[in-house]
Amino acid sequence: MAQWAKADVNRLRGLMQAQGRSIDETADEIRLLCDCSKLAAYRMAHGLSQPEVVARYGQAAGDSFMDQPLLSRLEQFPARGSRAPLAAQLIVLASVYGTSPLRLLGADTLDKLDARERDVLVRCSASFLPMAENQTASAPDMGRVILDGASPEIGRQVAMAARRALRFAAMAEGTNVGPETLDQLRSEVANVAAAYPQQPLPTLLGDLVDLQDVSFRLLEGRQRPAQTRELYLLAGVTSGLLAKASHDMGDPHSAMTQARTAYVCADNADHHGLRVWVRGLQSLVAYWAGWPHEALRYAQLGSDHARQTAGTAAVWLPAQEARAQAMLGNADATRAAIERAYDARERVQPDELDELGGLLTFTRPRQLYYAADATVWLPEEAERAERDATEAVSAYEAAEPEERSFGDEAGARTDLALARIARGELEGAREAVGPVLDLPADQRIDGVVTSTLRVHAALRNPAYSGSPVARQVQGEIEAFCQTPAAALPR
């Protein structure tokens, strides 16, 4: 667009704002003025550059496959050298612009889309509730509301629209997985994996179920071998995350069912890293369910595959084995497993799971927590357990945001409390467990609740029967455990 046209657009947008005209009316006027596509007109109606839209597209869709050259080609469609927009892209852009997906295309342009893409758009638009519907906010105001994230509800609606885009795109591509759907599915899985250690489970559970459903639906169709392997990998990850969710809600049997499905997917993908990660997950579920022999068995089952991968899952497995051995009272085997985990850390080369990140990568702070959680079971190691737990808490406090985990950090703090109780330092134990007991109800997952109950049990030692501090902490733990996350509405 020529420089003089930009000034005219700004002037027109200001006039429409003063008149209280809607974003759709403003876009229509700009389209007439500039003789541009409706897609470009909506961008200009918000006063945005193409790079700004690309940035907001990434925030809304959680992926990285929209860039400025692609947006430019989409805005020129159906001119020569342009590219036809996909339904999934239009749905996300509609969320960014605060309108309906069909309004981003003229009737002549819609007719030039692939029939499947048209079908997706029509069906999606029928259920789409655009932010601009029945509103007369000006373009700049709409831009601030929708794009700057001022309202959590608006942000959630944008995220829901992106999720709906993924489901519709997957349905449209049906038996032939396109690269856009596969890329977006991978990006969505990475987003949930990254969010899982840091956000309350109820906010993620619906997304996880959706992602597993999409993965399974796509696997029922036909794909190229490489795409099938990728789908099995992602289906295995989502099933594993749902296994963790079931565990966090206090349902180890459902967790094991999901984990078995995840392992089947790992086998079909022939992915050693995913096999190891699932074995670690199965061992974790058994450990917190109070099945130490099962926890040890699962950890050892994955050892052969762990030797064939250098991802951080190979560190997780011996670290988890150490906890199981410690729970069984095998002190020498516990120390040996902890050392194997540290040796594995030295050989780490990130794999596909580590690239997805979040819960799928075994960070150093988490490794320190596991070492403390194992050592604290050994009565003769109280001093070392306190040292390990202190190091783990400090590591979490200093960690980058993507390495934080409210559940594991809570576990490290309760281990510190247990180590101090073993040494008779009740005031220090109360200080350690205090931040855990301040966690909101939606973060009181099963592992956190069980950890605090271990502190409660340790304080029942007859040596502390007359201690006011012990009674106070026990009372606070009992109140904390009365409202676990599993009891909240879902």
C-alpha positions, 0 to 999 in steps of 0.5 A: 500500500502506498504511503499516502494510502496509509495516511488515508487509512489512519484518517478513516480509522479515526473518523470511524472511531469518533462515530462509534462504528464497529470493527466490521464496518471499519474494515469494510470502509478500508477495503473500499478505500484501498481496494485490498482483501478483507483479510488485509482490511481487518488488519489495517482496521486495527492499525496493525502491521504484519509483524504485529499480527504475526506476533499476536497470531503466535500468542493465540495459536501457540505455534510458530508457522505463521510468518510475515511472508506467509501473511502477506501471501494470504492477504493477496489471495486470490491474486497470482503468487498468493496462497489460499488461507487454511480454515485453521489460519482464518479461525485464529486470525478471526480470534485476533481481529475480533470477528467471524472467520467468514467475514475475513473472506469475500464471497468470490474468495470463499468460492476459490477455497478447497471444498473441505476448507470451505466446509470447515469454515462454514461449520466453525463459523456457525458456532463461533462467538466473535468478540466483536459481535453486537459491539460497537467499540472502535478499532483502536479500542478493540485492538487494545481489548483483544490483543493486549490480553487485558481480560483473562476471559477474552484470552481464554476465548481466543485460546478456545478458538485456536483449539476449535481450529485444530479440531476442525482442521483435523476433521477436514484433513481426515484420512490425509494428515496435512503438515499444518495440522501436524505442526499445530498438534505438536505445538499444542502438545508442547504448550500443554506439556510446558504449562502442566508443571506450573498451572492448576490441573483443572485449567488444562484437563479439557485441552489434554482430552481434546489433544488425545482425541485429535491424535487418536482420530488422525491415527484412524486415517491414512498417513505417510509412515513418517507422519504416522510415527509423529502421530504415535509420538504425540498420542503417546505424550498426550496419553502420558500427560493424562496418566499424570493427570489421573495420578494427580487426581488420586486415581492410580488405576486410571493413571496406569490405564493411560500409561499403558496406552502411552507405552503402546504408542511409544512402541508403535513410534519405536521411540526409545525416549518415549518408552523410557519416559513412560516407564518413569511415569509408571514407576512414579504412579506406583511410588505415590500409590504406595506400591514400591515393588511395582515402582522398582519393577517399572523403573528397571523395565526401562533400563535397556531402552535408557541405554539407547537414548541420551535425553533427560528421560534417561536421567529420570529413570534411575532417579525414580528408581532411587526413590523406590529403592529407598522406600523399600529400605535398600540404602546401598541401592538407593545411593547407587541409583542416585549416582547413576542419575548424576552420571546420566546427566553428564551424557544428556543430549536433548531429544524430541521429548526435551524439545517439547519441554515442560513435564517431558524434560527432567530438569536439574532442580527436579533431579535434586528434589528426587535425590532428597526425596529418596534420601529422606527415607533413610534414617541414617541419612538425615543430615544428607537429606536436609542438605539435598532438600535445601539444595533442591529448594534453592535450585527451584527458587533460582530456576528459570520460569520454564523449569519451575514446578509447584508440585515438585517444589512443594515436594522438596519443601516437605522433604526438607521438613521431614529431614529437620523433623528427623533431627528434632528441628521442629521450628525449622520443619514448620518454616519449610512446610509453610509455603506448601500449606499456602498453596491454593486448593487447585494446586493440592494435587495428590502428590502434594497432599501425600507429601504433607501427610508424610510430615503429619505422620513424622510428627506423630513420633512419641518424642514430639507428643507434647510439642505445641509446634507439632500439634499446630503443624499437624492441625494446619496439614489436616485443614490443608488436606480437607480440600484437595484438587481432586475434590474441586469441580471439573 
